[in-house]
Amino acid sequence: MLSYAVIQACGKQYWIEPGRFYDFDKLPFKVGDTFTLNNILLMNKDGDVHLGRPFLDSEFSIDVKVIRH
C-alpha cells in the first residue's frame, strides 16, 4: 500500500499521501472524473522506496478523483 509519493503535476511538485486532498491548477477534468498521475518522482510503498530518474517507470501510477473545483 502507498505510504507517500512525490509527484509532478501542473508544473509543481507535491508530496502525496492516501486519504488526503490536494489542489491542482488547470486540469481539464469535471467533478467525479478520475485520472492517473504518472509523473512520479519518488514512491514509498510500506518502506520500499522507489526513486525515479527523473520519473518512475509506467508500472507506477496513482489514481485520483476530482471532488470539486
C-alpha positions, 0 to 999 in steps of 0.5 A: 500500500502507498505510504507517500509519493512525490509527484509532478503535476501542473508544473509543481511538485507535491508530496502525496499521501492516501486519504488526503486532498490536494489542489491542482491548477488547470486540469481539464477534468469535471467533478467525479472524473478520475485520472492517473498521475504518472509523473512520479518522482519518488514512491514509498510503498510500506518502506520500499522506496522507489526513486525515479530518474527523473520519473518512475517507470509506467508500472507506477501510477496513482489514481485520483478523483476530482471532488470539486473545483 
